[in-house]
Amino acid sequence: MMGALNTVTAIKAKPASFLVVVLVMGMIFFIPLASYAATRHADSEHCQSGTLYLTIDTGSMTAAEQIADVLQTEKIPATFFIANEETAYGDRVLDSRWVPFWKRLVADGHAFGNHTWSHATAREDLADGRLRTSRSDRSTLVMDQAEFCQEMKKVDTRFAEITGQHLSTIWRAPGGKTTSRSLEWAKQCGFPKHVGWSDAGFLGDELSSVTYPNSLLLERALKRIRSGDVLMMHLGIRSRQDPFVRVFQPLIQGLKAKGFCFAKIVSAP
């Protein structure tokens, strides 16, 4: 169980010394100015370099069990952003096959946010008051506010149905892409806090393993990551030939060896 592990409330208005949120091309990035000292592990001598926030989006689910095993072994908390997207096995993330997996993560004390039901990427706010998005198959999905809210509420309802626990009131837009309308609608639908990731926290697991081999991604992450960074990866990416999960445990161990601790992100009280 991870109930005693670090937790941070996200993303409340904080002093300038804590965090800057930057909106660039519809994507929200988090740039740390100082660590979240109040959320560090009580055993502070092991947190000399500060605190990191590991976030994991769903994806193909091919690495799901391995990632859960590493988190449990290393006693690391994470924040999962859940979309009911299609997996590499022909089912969907919240289908019955995955119920034991999600129950395991809940029992281990992780945090959970919304990644939308259809995992459709926001493209633009339309003049007629609706939102244009695109699905992974490149088809267009246009939504009004009620339909957008259903995208959010269906994930929360299904997750609570299979685990007994509701999502935290945080969300991550697919691809990190937001619009003014999607942010406002999400807030009105009960998910007021959007969580992006730090530039250095983009772990690159969705990049080509030919151009970005695991050794390069590992080296780059260990060199660039700083206290307060929000890290982002997936529970598997089907297009990557050499799965990033093969260097996931070395990454966690390397960051711990550098003096970092980990915290999860939860909703505002």
Beta strands, then each sheet from edge to edge (+ up, - down):
strand 1: 6-9
strand 2: 19-24
strand 3: 27-32
strand 4: 50-57
strand 5: 79-82
strand 6: 111-114
strand 7: 121-125
strand 8: 131-134
strand 9: 140-143
strand 10: 170-171
strand 11: 193-194
strand 12: 230-234
strand 13: 260-266
sheet 1: 1+ 13+ 4+ 5+ 6+
sheet 2: 1+ 13+ 4+ 12+
sheet 3: 2+ 3-
sheet 4: 7+ 8- 9+
sheet 5: 10+ 11+
end
